[in-house]
Amino acid sequence: MDSFFTAQILGAVAALIFICSVQFKDKRHMVYFLVANTLVAGAALALLGAWGGFMTNMLTLLPALYIYYKSDKRHGKVRPGLMWLFLAIMFVGWLLIAPTVIDIFALVGSSVYICSLFQRKENSIRVLLLINQVMWLVYYSVVGQYPGLIFGVGFVVSDIIALHRFSKGHKKARRSVSHWWRTN
């Protein structure tokens, strides 16, 4: 029972980190928080014995670290073709653990997560992370990661707020209201 409660606490911490990740405007900060989330969530899944989720979650560290490293201008540009290599590595790793039917949700969620890392626009990242979170919500409900469920809903709300905050239409509307205020 002790590892179950520890897993729940780690799941809550991972979920809070994930919620915070989409609120950053800069991609480098977003990826930094996503790496931290992956480590903490992986530990929680391992404590629950959810090895399919653990494997796919840990394999997302490879592309996340690559993107974090390449997001510094001194290290060159990101090669978009590597996304397919990382997806292939994840799929092979997933097959090696003898996955169950529910592990398909972890695979799809992690695959969408990898695709999100290779996006240039932050709002594209946020949309893909929203899909990722829905897949993981289903997975968490089956494996018993209850804080992941609760905070997953919080992430969906946070992501929608971030999409609204950083959308071009929101800034334009805000400018037009402030301009209207000054002219009257």
N, C-alpha and C positions, 0 to 999 in steps of 0.2 A: 504494500500500500504506500510505502514511503516514496518509491520511484514514481508512482502514479501522481501524487501530489506535487512532486518536484517537476514532473512533466507538465502539469497544469500551470504552474507558476512560470516555467520557461516559455510555455505557449502564450501566456498573457504578455510577457515581456517582448517576445518576438512579434506579436500582433501590434503592440504599441510602437515598436520600431518601424514596422511596415506602414502603419498609419502615418507616422511622421515623414516617411520617405517621399511621399507624393506632394508634400507641402513645400518642398524646395523648388526654386525656380531653376537652379543650376543642375545640369545633368550629373556632374561629378559628385555633388553632395547627395543626390538621389541614389546613385550607385553605391556610395559609401554606406548609406543606411541599409540598402538592399543586401549588401554583403553581410553586414552585422545581423540582419534578420535571418539570413540563410543559416548562419552558424548556430544561432540560438534555437531556431525552429528545428534544425536538424538534431540538436541534442534532445529536444522534447520528443520528437518522433522516435528516436532511438530508445529513449526510456519507456515509451509505450510499446515498443516492439513492432512498430509500423515500418518494416524494412523497405518496402517499395517506395513509400514517401521519403524515407531517409535517403535512399540511394539517389532518387531523382533530385531531391533537394540539394544534396551534396555535390552532385554533378553540375548543378547550375553555378557553383562557385568558379569553375574554370572560365566560362565566358564573362562572368561578372568581374573577376579580377583582371582579365584581359581588357575589358572595356574601361575599367577604372584606370589601369595603367596607360592605356592609349588616350584617355580623355585629357591627359596632360599634353599640351601642345608640343613639348620637346620630344615626345616619343613617337611621332609620326601619326599617320591617319589610321583609322579603324578599317580593316578589310572586311567588307560586308560578306564576302564569300565564306569566311570562316564560320559564319552562323550555321551553315549546313554541316560543317565538320563537327561543331559542338552538338548539334541536334543528333547526328549519327552516333556520336560517342554516348550520348544519353540513352538513345534507343537500345544500343548494344548492352550497356550497363543495366538497363531496366530488364532486358530479356534474360540476363544472367542470374537475376535473383529469383527466378520462377515466380513471376507476378500473378496476383489474383485479379479478379475482375475489377475490384475497387481501385487497384493500383493504376488502372487506365486513367482515372481522374488526376492522379498525381503526375502521370506522364504528360497528359495534355496540358495541365496547368504549368508544369515546368517548361514544356516546349514553348508555350505562349510567352512565358517569362523570358526565355532566351531570345525570342524574336523581339521582345520589347527592348532588350538591352542594345540591340543594333539599330534602333530607330534614332533619327536625328532630332526630331521635334519632341519636346518634353510631353506635349499633350498626346502624341501618338503612344508614348510610353505609358501614360496614365490610362488610356483606353485599353491597351493590351493587359496592363496589370489588373484592370477591373475584370476582364475575362479570366485571367489567372486566378484571381481570388474566388470567383464563383466555383471554379473546378476544385480548388482546395477546400472550400466550404463543404462540398459534398464529401470529400475525402475525410476531413476532420470529423464530420458527423458520424461516420462509420467507425473510425479508429478510436474515438473517444477523446479527442482534443477539444474539450468544451470551451476553454477560453478562445481558441481559434475561431470557433463559431460565433461567439459573442462579439469579439473584436473584429471578426471578418465583416460583419454587418457595419461596424464602425468604420472599417476601411472603405467599404463601398460608399458610405456617406462622405467620408473625407476625400475620396477620389473624385466624386461628383462635384464637391465644393472646389477642389483644386482645378478641375477642368473648367468650371465656371470662372474662377478667379483669374486664370491665365489664358482665357480665350480672348481672341481679338475683339469679338462683339461686345464683351463685357467692358473692355477698356474704352471702346468707342462710345458706348452708352454712358459710361461714367464721365467721359470728357464732354459729351454733348449736354449733360445735365449741369456740369460745372460751368460750361460756357453759357448756358441759358441763365443760370443764376447770376453770373456777372453782368450780363447785358440788361437785366431787368432791374 
